[in-house]
């Protein structure tokens, strides 16, 4: 259990706290719950960079970390996006089309990972800059709702940012699908069986 993995586990443990605080805020409108939700989300987001830095700087990359790190990202973002897609009188909401894009991409990638794992035996995931950009933009969308910036800046500006996040999310998904197809096509099982 490396230090980087411990930081990742803290991120995962912050997710239920974040969810509960958002739900309490939606129900009561008490700003203390919104502040706790912001702190939990921001801490988990910052720890995403911290665990990656520790893993690279101190050579603590591990197979467990390779599983836990993206899992923590997905759990945090999907729970936040789904929660903030719900209509609440105290908060703005993330457009449903952005939520569907994020969840749809993640489902396609998950199915692809399972297929490649079953066929090839080992999945090679090459992180893409577009994927990292999409994650940052999704986090900014969540934070802008929690900070109520969507109301301060105007709905048009927020929707433009959400559209860029959706574009990057969909584009990164397409790149990962193409990488997966290359892995499958390079494996001997994808070649036609020789006729006897």
VOBA-1610 file (N, C-alpha, C; in pm, whole numbers, padded with zeros to 5 digits, always signed):
BEGIN
Unk+00085-00118+00000Unk+00000+00000+00000Unk+00090+00124+00000Unk+00104+00186-00116Unk+00192+00302-00130Unk+00120+00428-00080Unk+00198+00534-00061Unk+00141+00663-00019Unk+00043+00713-00124Unk+00078+00698-00252Unk-00011+00741-00360Unk-00145+00669-00352Unk-00142+00539-00325Unk-00267+00462-00314Unk-00348+00504-00192Unk-00281+00541-00085Unk-00352+00588+00034Unk-00426+00718+00005Unk-00361+00806-00071Unk-00426+00932-00110Unk-00547+00903-00198Unk-00535+00806-00288Unk-00646+00768-00375Unk-00763+00713-00293Unk-00733+00634-00191Unk-00838+00579-00104Unk-00909+00690-00029Unk-00836+00792+00014Unk-00898+00908+00080Unk-00995+00975-00017Unk-00954+00987-00144Unk-01044+01044-00246Unk-01174+00964-00255Unk-01162+00832-00256Unk-01281+00746-00267Unk-01370+00763-00144Unk-01308+00775-00027Unk-01386+00791+00097Unk-01456+00927+00105Unk-01406+01026+00034Unk-01469+01158+00032Unk-01599+01160-00051Unk-01614+01064-00142Unk-01729+01065-00234Unk-01862+01051-00161Unk-01880+00952-00069Unk-02009+00945+00002Unk-02039+01071+00083Unk-01936+01130+00143Unk-01954+01254+00219Unk-02004+01365+00126Unk-01942+01376+00009Unk-01983+01476-00090Unk-02129+01456-00131Unk-02165+01332-00161Unk-02302+01300-00204Unk-02404+01338-00096Unk-02375+01300+00028Unk-02467+01330+00139Unk-02483+01481+00156Unk-02374+01556+00148Unk-02382+01702+00166Unk-02461+01768+00054Unk-02443+01723-00070Unk-02521+01779-00181Unk-02670+01749-00161Unk-02702+01626-00123Unk-02842+01589-00101Unk-02904+01671+00011Unk-02830+01691+00121Unk-02880+01775+00230Unk-02902+01919+00185Unk-02810+01970+00102Unk-02827+02107+00054Unk-02950+02118-00037Unk-02968+02019-00123Unk-03085+02020-00212Unk-03215+02017-00132Unk-03211+01945-00020Unk-03332+01930+00062Unk-03358+02054+00149Unk-03252+02108+00211Unk-03271+02214+00310Unk-03238+02354+00260Unk-03146+02364+00163Unk-03101+02495+00118Unk-03003+02560+00214Unk-02959+02486+00316Unk-02864+02538+00415Unk-02725+02543+00352Unk-02668+02663+00342Unk-02540+02682+00272Unk-02423+02608+00335Unk-02432+02572+00460Unk-02322+02498+00523Unk-02300+02363+00454Unk-02410+02301+00409Unk-02399+02173+00337Unk-02335+02193+00200Unk-02368+02305+00134Unk-02306+02334+00003Unk-02156+02358+00021Unk-02119+02429+00127Unk-01976+02454+00153Unk-01901+02324+00181Unk-01961+02235+00260Unk-01898+02106+00287Unk-01884+02024+00158Unk-01987+02032+00073Unk-01982+01960-00055Unk-01869+02015-00143Unk-01854+02148-00146Unk-01747+02211-00224Unk-01611+02168-00172Unk-01594+02171-00040Unk-01465+02132+00020Unk-01433+01986-00013Unk-01534+01898-00001Unk-01511+01755-00029Unk-01475+01734-00175Unk-01549+01799-00266Unk-01523+01781-00409Unk-01387+01839-00447Unk-01358+01961-00398Unk-01231+02025-00430Unk-01113+01945-00374Unk-01127+01894-00251Unk-01019+01814-00190Unk-00995+01687-00271Unk-01103+01619-00310Unk-01089+01497-00391Unk-01026+01529-00526Unk-01062+01643-00585Unk-01007+01681-00716Unk-00859+01714-00704Unk-00822+01788-00599Unk-00680+01823-00579Unk-00598+01698-00551Unk-00654+01608-00471Unk-00584+01482-00439Unk-00560+01397-00563Unk-00642+01418-00668Unk-00622+01347-00794Unk-00485+01382-00851Unk-00450+01511-00846Unk-00318+01552-00893Unk-00207+01511-00798Unk-00237+01516-00667Unk-00137+01483-00566Unk-00094+01336-00575Unk-00192+01244-00586Unk-00153+01102-00591Unk-00076+01070-00718Unk-00112+01136-00829Unk-00037+01115-00953Unk+00105+01166-00942Unk+00121+01283-00879Unk+00255+01341-00860Unk+00340+01250-00771Unk+00281+01204-00660Unk+00356+01116-00568Unk+00398+00988-00639Unk+00305+00931-00717Unk+00336+00805-00787Unk+00452+00823-00884Unk+00451+00937-00957Unk+00559+00960-01055Unk+00689+01001-00986Unk+00680+01093-00893Unk+00800+01150-00828Unk+00876+01047-00746Unk+00803+00963-00674Unk+00867+00867-00584Unk+00859+00724-00635Unk+00832+00711-00765Unk+00828+00580-00831Unk+00737+00482-00756Unk+00613+00526-00730Unk+00518+00444-00657Unk+00404+00394-00748Unk+00431+00385-00878Unk+00328+00333-00969Unk+00306+00186-00937Unk+00178+00147-00931Unk+00146+00008-00899Unk+00022-00035-00976Unk+00001-00166-00984Unk-00118-00216-01052Unk-00244-00176-00978Unk-00238-00177-00844Unk-00353-00133-00765Unk-00384+00014-00794Unk-00282+00097-00800Unk-00301+00239-00830Unk-00359+00261-00969Unk-00316+00177-01064Unk-00367+00189-01201Unk-00516+00159-01208Unk-00567+00081-01112Unk-00711+00050-01106Unk-00784+00154-01021Unk-00727+00186-00903Unk-00796+00275-00809Unk-00806+00418-00858Unk-00700+00470-00922Unk-00699+00611-00963Unk-00811+00645-01060Unk-00823+00573-01175Unk-00935+00606-01264Unk-01072+00573-01202Unk-01078+00471-01116Unk-01203+00437-01049Unk-01248+00553-00960Unk-01154+00612-00886Unk-01186+00726-00800Unk-01236+00843-00883Unk-01170+00869-00997Unk-01214+00977-01087Unk-01357+00955-01133Unk-01383+00834-01181Unk-01516+00804-01237Unk-01624+00812-01130Unk-01597+00754-01013Unk-01697+00757-00906Unk-01729+00900-00863Unk-01627+00983-00850Unk-01648+01121-00808Unk-01726+01198-00913Unk-01680+01191-01038Unk-01744+01272-01142Unk-01884+01223-01176Unk-01902+01092-01188Unk-02035+01041-01223Unk-02135+01071-01112Unk-02095+01052-00986Unk-02188+01083-00877Unk-02222+01231-00875Unk-02122+01318-00898Unk-02147+01462-00899Unk-02237+01503-01015Unk-02207+01451-01133Unk-02283+01490-01252Unk-02427+01441-01243Unk-02446+01318-01196Unk-02583+01265-01183Unk-02661+01346-01080Unk-02602+01371-00964Unk-02669+01450-00860Unk-02706+01589-00909Unk-02611+01654-00976Unk-02634+01792-01018Unk-02715+01802-01146Unk-02754+01689-01203Unk-02848+01691-01316Unk-02992+01699-01267Unk-03012+01666-01139Unk-03145+01671-01081Unk-03187+01817-01062Unk-03314+01843-01085Unk-03365+01979-01065Unk-03374+02007-00916Unk-03316+02117-00871Unk-03324+02158-00731Unk-03343+02309-00727Unk-03431+02355-00640Unk-03460+02498-00635Unk-03340+02579-00588Unk-03250+02518-00512Unk-03137+02591-00455Unk-03015+02593-00546Unk-03012+02507-00646Unk-02895+02495-00734Unk-02937+02494-00880Unk-02844+02536-00966Unk-02864+02515-01109Unk-02843+02367-01137Unk-02853+02330-01263Unk-02833+02188-01294Unk-02746+02172-01418Unk-02677+02060-01420Unk-02595+02024-01536Unk-02690+01974-01644Unk-02670+02019-01769Unk-02759+01975-01877Unk-02758+01822-01891Unk-02876+01768-01919Unk-02890+01624-01930Unk-02803+01568-02041Unk-02785+01642-02150Unk-02703+01593-02262Unk-02557+01577-02222Unk-02508+01660-02130Unk-02370+01644-02083Unk-02360+01520-01994Unk-02460+01500-01908Unk-02463+01382-01822Unk-02465+01254-01905Unk-02551+01252-02008Unk-02561+01133-02094Unk-02430+01110-02169Unk-02365+01217-02214Unk-02237+01203-02285Unk-02131+01142-02194Unk-02123+01192-02070Unk-02022+01143-01975Unk-02048+00996-01940Unk-02172+00965-01901Unk-02204+00828-01861Unk-02196+00733-01980Unk-02243+00778-02096Unk-02238+00695-02217Unk-02096+00660-02254Unk-02007+00761-02251Unk-01866+00734-02283Unk-01807+00634-02185Unk-01834+00654-02056Unk-01777+00564-01955Unk-01830+00422-01969Unk-01957+00407-02004Unk-02013+00273-02026Unk-01949+00204-02146Unk-01933+00280-02255Unk-01870+00223-02376Unk-01727+00180-02344Unk-01653+00265-02270Unk-01515+00230-02235Unk-01509+00109-02143Unk-01602+00101-02049Unk-01605-00013-01958Unk-01632-00143-02034Unk-01729-00141-02125Unk-01759-00259-02207Unk-01637-00297-02292Unk-01572-00193-02349Unk-01452-00218-02429Unk-01340-00280-02348Unk-01321-00231-02226Unk-01218-00287-02138Unk-01243-00434-02109Unk-01370-00467-02082Unk-01405-00606-02052Unk-01379-00694-02174Unk-01420-00647-02293Unk-01401-00725-02416Unk-01252-00747-02443Unk-01172-00640-02430Unk-01028-00653-02456Unk-00963-00745-02353Unk-01003-00730-02226Unk-00946-00815-02120Unk-00977-00963-02147Unk-01100-00991-02189Unk-01139-01130-02215Unk-01072-01185-02342Unk-01049-01099-02440Unk-00994-01144-02567Unk-00842-01145-02567Unk-00783-01033-02528Unk-00637-01017-02537Unk-00568-01064-02410Unk-00634-01046-02296Unk-00576-01088-02168Unk-00523-00972-02086Unk-00479-00865-02152Unk-00429-00749-02079Unk-00464-00624-02158Unk-00515-00524-02086Unk-00555-00399-02150Unk-00443-00297-02131Unk-00405-00231-02240Unk-00309-00121-02232Unk-00386+00008-02251Unk-00391+00090-02146Unk-00460+00218-02154Unk-00355+00327-02161Unk-00359+00400-02271Unk-00266+00512-02288Unk-00340+00641-02259Unk-00305+00709-02149Unk-00375+00833-02117Unk-00361+00935-02230Unk-00468+01003-02259Unk-00472+01102-02365Unk-00490+01241-02306Unk-00428+01340-02367Unk-00442+01478-02320Unk-00587+01523-02330Unk-00656+01479-02435Unk-00796+01518-02451Unk-00882+01460-02338Unk-00849+01338-02294Unk-00921+01277-02183Unk-00899+01353-02053Unk-00773+01396-02031Unk-00743+01474-01910Unk-00814+01610-01915Unk-00815+01670-02035Unk-00884+01799-02052Unk-01033+01782-02024Unk-01092+01674-02073Unk-01235+01648-02050Unk-01263+01635-01901Unk-01176+01564-01829Unk-01195+01548-01684Unk-01191+01682-01613Unk-01093+01766-01648Unk-01082+01899-01586Unk-01206+01982-01616Unk-01253+01979-01740Unk-01370+02058-01778Unk-01497+02008-01707Unk-01508+01876-01690Unk-01622+01821-01615Unk-01618+01870-01470Unk-01497+01867-01410Unk-01483+01916-01272Unk-01520+02063-01262Unk-01480+02142-01362Unk-01514+02285-01362Unk-01664+02307-01373Unk-01730+02223-01453Unk-01877+02233-01465Unk-01943+02206-01329Unk-01896+02102-01261Unk-01950+02068-01129Unk-01927+02183-01031Unk-01803+02234-01026Unk-01771+02342-00933Unk-01848+02469-00965Unk-01870+02497-01094Unk-01945+02618-01129Unk-02090+02609-01081Unk-02147+02488-01081Unk-02282+02470-01026Unk-02279+02488-00874Unk-02181+02424-00809Unk-02173+02432-00663Unk-02145+02574-00614Unk-02063+02649-00689Unk-02034+02788-00653Unk-02140+02885-00706Unk-02237+02831-00780Unk-02345+02910-00841Unk-02292+03010-00943Unk-02179+02976-01006Unk-02122+03061-01111Unk-02209+03057-01236Unk-02282+02946-01254Unk-02368+02935-01372Unk-02472+03047-01372Unk-02518+03087-01253Unk-02615+03196-01243Unk-02546+03331-01255Unk-02427+03343-01198Unk-02355+03470-01200Unk-02306+03505-01342Unk-02253+03405-01413Unk-02199+03429-01547Unk-02308+03435-01653Unk-02418+03372-01625Unk-02526+03363-01724Unk-02532+03224-01782Unk-02653+03182-01816Unk-02673+03046-01864Unk-02601+03019-01995Unk-02592+03121-02081Unk-02526+03103-02211Unk-02380+03067-02198Unk-02310+03137-02108Unk-02167+03111-02087Unk-02147+02972-02029Unk-02232+02936-01931Unk-02221+02803-01869Unk-02247+02694-01973Unk-02350+02712-02054Unk-02383+02610-02155Unk-02272+02597-02258Unk-02204+02706-02289Unk-02092+02700-02383Unk-01979+02616-02323Unk-01950+02639-02194Unk-01848+02559-02126Unk-01887+02412-02119Unk-02016+02387-02093Unk-02065+02248-02087Unk-02053+02181-02224Unk-02078+02258-02331Unk-02068+02203-02467Unk-01923+02166-02499Unk-01828+02249-02457Unk-01686+02218-02478Unk-01649+02092-02399Unk-01699+02081-02276Unk-01674+01961-02195Unk-01731+01837-02262Unk-01852+01848-02317Unk-01915+01735-02387Unk-01835+01696-02511Unk-01788+01796-02586Unk-01709+01769-02707Unk-01580+01696-02672Unk-01510+01745-02569Unk-01384+01680-02527Unk-01410+01540-02473Unk-01521+01523-02401Unk-01557+01391-02346Unk-01583+01292-02459Unk-01664+01333-02555Unk-01695+01246-02668Unk-01572+01217-02753Unk-01490+01321-02777Unk-01368+01303-02857Unk-01269+01210-02791Unk-01252+01225-02660Unk-01159+01136-02589Unk-01211+00993-02591Unk-01342+00977-02577Unk-01401+00844-02585Unk-01373+00778-02719Unk-01384+00856-02826Unk-01358+00803-02961Unk-01211+00760-02974Unk-01120+00840-02919Unk-00977+00804-02926Unk-00949+00675-02849Unk-01013+00659-02732Unk-00993+00537-02654Unk-01052+00415-02727Unk-01164+00435-02793Unk-01224+00325-02871Unk-01130+00284-02984Unk-01072+00383-03054Unk-00977+00352-03162Unk-00854+00277-03108Unk-00804+00320-02991Unk-00692+00248-02927Unk-00731+00103-02898Unk-00851+00084-02846Unk-00899-00051-02815Unk-00912-00137-02938Unk-00960-00077-03048Unk-00973-00152-03173Unk-00836-00195-03227Unk-00736-00109-03208Unk-00600-00145-03252Unk-00547-00263-03170Unk-00573-00261-03039Unk-00529-00372-02953Unk-00596-00502-02994Unk-00725-00494-03024Unk-00797-00615-03065Unk-00748-00666-03200Unk-00728-00574-03295Unk-00688-00618-03429Unk-00545-00670-03433Unk-00460-00626-03338Unk-00321-00674-03333Unk-00310-00812-03270Unk-00415-00859-03203Unk-00410-00988-03134Unk-00442-01101-03232Unk-00376-01216-03220Unk-00397-01328-03313Unk-00543-01377-03319Unk-00618-01362-03213Unk-00757-01410-03214Unk-00846-01332-03308Unk-00801-01214-03351Unk-00883-01134-03441Unk-00861-01173-03587Unk-00757-01254-03613Unk-00729-01299-03751Unk-00825-01413-03786Unk-00864-01423-03914Unk-00952-01534-03953Unk-00880-01667-03937Unk-00955-01767-03894Unk-00897-01899-03874Unk-00857-01959-04008Unk-00742-02024-04011Unk-00695-02086-04135Unk-00784-02204-04171Unk-00813-02217-04302Unk-00898-02326-04347Unk-00820-02457-04344Unk-00888-02562-04302Unk-00821-02692-04291Unk-00845-02772-04416
//
